[in-house]
Amino acid sequence: MPNFQRLPIALVLCCLLHLNVTGCTPKQDKPVQREKGKLRIVSLAPSLTEMIFAIGAGDELVGRTDACDWPAAAQRIAVIGAFGRPSLELLASIQPDLVIDVDLADQEIGKKITALGIQRKTFACKTPDDIPAVLKKLGLVTGHKREADSLALSISNGLAKFKNKADAETNKNTVYLEIWNDPFWTGGQGSYTSALIAYAGGENIGDVVKKEYFEISQEWIINKNPDVIACMYMAKTSSASEDVLNRPGWNTINAVKNHRVYDRFDNNLFLRPGPRVLEGIEQLYKTIHTEKKQGL
């Protein structure tokens, strides 16, 4: 888990990220000119790496970041740097036709990539609704339009089904998504995680704040009295849910009183907007609609 003082940056890079980049569509939506054979792509974001593999273009990837860990086949691809911080020397040695990213830690890096004569495209998503559009753009760029369009349609249909179920619900459970606990952070109005909660039929308590991700106090959480608490991190000693259940003063919260506190989530499904978005929403849906945690 990154230093939480840098969480917003980490989340932007994850999407992932998708959070502070303007728009989802690159300026040129057309196939990239390749010199010989298959397109040589370097991905600087885990979400884009997942998308590339999902549309059948995984064999075009020749470089990735050390954060690009899924699917398993991605781990066989050469690492060219850290999250949002590629090594320009390694990029030059690999000689890719295209570098794709969601954002860079330093925008000067983007200029240097272009100066190397390498094409660069930025694809960023703020909401789950943006994912199908990005898939289609990647399909066009890589020459996998049919596969990408099919996957995009499947995700769009899945999102529509979840939305219909959510819209039909009354008396929705309020949800506190604890992204980190030292200090306490959660997602606010307009955040990617808030959109996931909405699709899963819940109501994000952070929506009262017009910030994507922000720090909060224990008193604020207690006063909001959420029905469900989902911890998006692993505790150092015991389980995160046990820590929450035993926090002084939290026994008045509905989620704690009813043992509706959950952990051990795959963060990549919730903090990384990609082809597995429906899996993340489904897992969150089951969590929000489980009446009581079993075994407690």
C-alpha positions in Angstrom: 0.0 0.0 0.0 1.5 3.4 -0.9 2.2 6.1 1.5 -1.3 7.4 2.1 -0.3 11.0 2.0 0.1 10.4 -1.7 -3.1 8.5 -2.1 -4.8 10.8 -4.7 -1.8 10.5 -7.0 -1.7 6.7 -6.6 -5.4 6.5 -7.4 -5.0 8.7 -10.4 -2.2 6.5 -11.7 -4.2 3.3 -11.0 -6.9 4.3 -13.2 -7.3 3.6 -12.0 -6.5 6.7 -13.3 -8.3 8.1 -14.3 -9.4 10.6 -11.9 -7.8 13.9 -12.8 -7.2 13.6 -16.5 -9.5 15.4 -18.8 -11.6 13.2 -21.0 -11.4 9.5 -22.0 -10.7 9.9 -25.7 -7.2 10.4 -27.2 -6.9 13.1 -29.9 -6.2 10.6 -32.7 -8.5 7.6 -32.8 -6.9 5.6 -35.6 -4.5 2.7 -36.0 -0.9 3.6 -35.2 1.5 3.2 -38.1 3.7 0.2 -37.4 7.0 -0.5 -39.1 7.1 -4.3 -39.3 4.7 -7.0 -38.2 2.7 -6.4 -35.0 2.4 -3.1 -33.2 4.9 -2.7 -30.3 3.1 -1.2 -27.3 4.3 -0.1 -23.9 1.6 0.3 -21.2 2.2 2.7 -18.3 -1.0 1.8 -16.5 -2.3 -1.5 -15.0 -5.9 -0.7 -16.2 -4.7 -0.3 -19.8 -2.6 -3.4 -19.6 -5.7 -5.4 -18.6 -7.7 -3.9 -21.4 -5.0 -4.7 -24.0 -5.0 -8.3 -23.0 -8.8 -8.4 -22.7 -9.2 -7.4 -26.4 -6.6 -10.0 -27.6 -3.7 -7.6 -28.2 -1.5 -8.9 -25.4 1.1 -10.1 -27.8 1.6 -6.5 -28.9 2.8 -5.4 -25.5 6.6 -5.2 -25.2 6.8 -3.2 -22.0 4.9 -2.5 -18.8 5.2 -0.9 -15.4 6.0 -2.9 -12.2 2.4 -2.3 -11.2 0.9 -4.1 -14.2 0.4 -7.5 -12.6 -2.7 -8.9 -14.2 -3.4 -11.1 -16.1 -0.6 -13.5 -15.3 0.7 -13.3 -18.8 1.5 -9.6 -18.2 4.2 -10.6 -15.7 6.3 -12.1 -18.5 6.6 -8.7 -20.2 9.6 -6.5 -19.6 9.3 -3.9 -16.9 10.3 -0.4 -18.1 9.8 1.5 -14.9 7.4 2.3 -12.0 3.9 3.6 -12.0 3.7 6.7 -14.1 7.5 6.9 -14.1 9.0 5.0 -17.1 12.7 4.8 -17.7 13.4 6.8 -20.8 16.5 4.8 -21.4 14.6 1.5 -21.4 11.9 3.0 -23.6 14.5 4.0 -26.1 16.1 0.6 -26.1 12.8 -1.2 -26.6 11.8 1.1 -29.4 8.0 0.8 -29.2 5.6 2.2 -31.8 3.3 3.5 -29.1 3.2 4.3 -25.4 -0.2 4.4 -23.7 -1.0 5.9 -20.3 -3.7 7.3 -18.1 -1.6 10.0 -16.6 2.1 10.6 -15.8 3.7 11.5 -12.5 5.6 14.2 -14.3 4.1 15.7 -17.5 7.7 16.5 -18.7 8.2 12.8 -19.2 5.4 12.8 -21.8 7.3 15.5 -23.7 10.5 13.5 -23.5 8.8 10.4 -24.8 7.5 12.4 -27.8 11.0 13.8 -28.3 12.3 10.2 -28.7 10.1 9.9 -31.7 7.6 7.6 -29.9 3.9 8.1 -30.3 2.0 8.5 -27.0 -1.7 8.3 -26.4 -3.6 9.0 -23.1 -6.7 7.0 -22.2 -8.3 7.9 -18.8 -11.6 6.9 -17.2 -13.4 8.8 -14.5 -16.5 6.5 -14.3 -17.3 2.9 -15.1 -19.3 4.3 -18.1 -16.1 5.4 -19.7 -14.6 1.9 -19.8 -16.5 0.7 -23.0 -15.4 3.9 -24.9 -11.7 3.4 -24.0 -11.9 -0.3 -25.0 -13.3 0.7 -28.4 -10.5 3.3 -28.9 -7.8 0.7 -28.0 -9.4 -1.8 -30.3 -9.2 0.7 -33.2 -5.6 1.7 -32.4 -4.4 -1.9 -32.1 -6.4 -3.4 -34.9 -8.6 -5.5 -32.6 -11.8 -3.6 -33.2 -14.1 -6.6 -33.3 -12.9 -8.0 -30.0 -12.9 -4.6 -28.3 -16.4 -3.7 -29.6 -17.8 -7.0 -28.4 -16.3 -6.6 -24.9 -17.4 -3.0 -24.7 -21.0 -4.0 -25.5 -20.9 -6.8 -22.9 -19.7 -4.3 -20.2 -22.3 -1.7 -21.3 -25.1 -4.2 -21.1 -23.8 -5.4 -17.7 -23.7 -1.9 -16.3 -27.2 -1.3 -17.6 -28.5 -4.3 -15.7 -26.9 -3.2 -12.5 -28.3 0.3 -12.9 -31.8 -1.1 -13.4 -31.5 -3.1 -10.2 -30.1 -0.2 -8.3 -32.8 2.2 -9.6 -35.5 -0.2 -8.5 -34.3 -0.4 -4.9 -35.8 1.7 -2.1 -34.2 2.3 1.4 -30.7 1.7 0.1 -27.9 0.8 2.5 -25.5 3.5 3.2 -21.9 2.5 2.6 -18.6 3.7 4.0 -15.7 2.6 1.8 -12.6 2.8 3.9 -9.7 3.1 1.5 -7.1 3.6 4.2 -7.2 3.8 8.0 -4.1 5.9 9.0 -5.3 8.5 8.3 -8.9 7.7 7.3 -9.6 8.2 3.6 -12.7 7.6 1.5 -14.2 8.5 -1.9 -16.5 11.4 -2.3 -18.9 12.7 -4.9 -17.7 12.1 -8.5 -15.2 9.4 -7.5 -14.8 6.1 -9.3 -15.5 4.2 -6.1 -18.7 6.1 -5.5 -19.9 5.2 -8.9 -19.2 1.5 -8.1 -21.3 1.8 -4.9 -24.1 3.4 -6.8 -24.1 0.6 -9.4 -24.1 -2.0 -6.6 -27.3 -0.5 -5.2 -25.7 1.4 -2.2 -25.5 5.0 -1.2 -22.0 6.3 -0.6 -21.8 8.4 2.6 -18.9 10.3 1.0 -21.1 11.8 -1.6 -21.9 14.8 0.6 -18.4 16.0 -0.1 -17.5 17.3 -3.5 -14.1 15.8 -3.7 -12.9 12.6 -5.3 -10.8 11.3 -2.4 -10.4 13.0 0.9 -9.3 12.5 4.5 -11.9 12.2 7.3 -12.2 11.9 11.0 -13.5 9.1 13.1 -16.2 11.4 14.4 -17.4 12.2 10.9 -17.8 8.4 10.2 -19.6 7.8 13.4 -22.0 10.6 12.8 -22.7 9.3 9.3 -23.6 5.9 10.8 -23.2 3.8 7.7 -25.1 0.5 7.3 -22.1 -1.2 5.6 -18.4 -0.7 6.0 -16.0 -2.1 3.3 -12.2 -2.0 4.0 -10.1 -1.7 0.9 -6.8 -2.7 2.5 -5.0 -5.4 4.4 -4.4 -4.8 8.2 -0.9 -5.3 9.4 -1.7 -7.7 12.3 -5.3 -8.8 12.5 -8.0 -8.5 9.8 -9.2 -5.0 8.9 -12.8 -5.9 9.7 -11.8 -7.0 13.2 -10.0 -3.7 13.8 -13.1 -1.8 12.8 -15.4 -3.9 15.0 -13.1 -3.2 18.0 -12.5 0.5 17.5 -13.5 2.5 20.6 -16.7 4.5 20.0 -17.7 2.7 16.8 -20.1 0.3 18.6 -22.9 2.8 17.9 -22.5 2.5 14.1 -25.1 0.3 12.4 -22.5 -1.6 10.4 -20.6 -2.5 13.6 -23.7 -3.3 15.6 -24.9 -5.7 12.9 -21.5 -7.1 12.0 -21.7 -5.8 8.5 -18.0 -4.9 8.2 -16.1 -6.5 5.4 -12.5 -6.8 4.1 -10.2 -9.0 2.1 -11.2 -7.5 -1.2 -9.2 -7.6 -4.4 -8.4 -3.9 -4.6 -7.7 -4.1 -8.3 -11.3 -4.8 -9.0 -12.3 -1.6 -7.2 -9.5 0.8 -7.7 -8.6 -0.1 -11.3 -11.2 0.7 -14.0 -10.8 -2.0 -16.6 -12.4 -5.1 -18.2 -13.2 -6.7 -14.8 -15.4 -3.8 -13.6 -18.5 -6.0 -13.6 -16.8 -8.5 -11.3 -16.0 -5.6 -8.9 -19.6 -4.4 -8.9 -21.0 -7.9 -8.4 -18.7 -8.4 -5.4 -19.7 -5.1 -4.0 -23.4 -5.8 -4.6 -23.2 -9.1 -2.7 -21.4 -7.2 0.2 -23.9 -4.4 0.4 -26.9 -6.9 0.3 -25.6 -9.4 2.8 -27.6 -9.0 6.0 -25.0 -10.1 8.5 -21.4 -11.3 8.2 -21.4 -15.0 8.8 -19.4 -16.5 11.6 -19.6 -13.5 14.0 
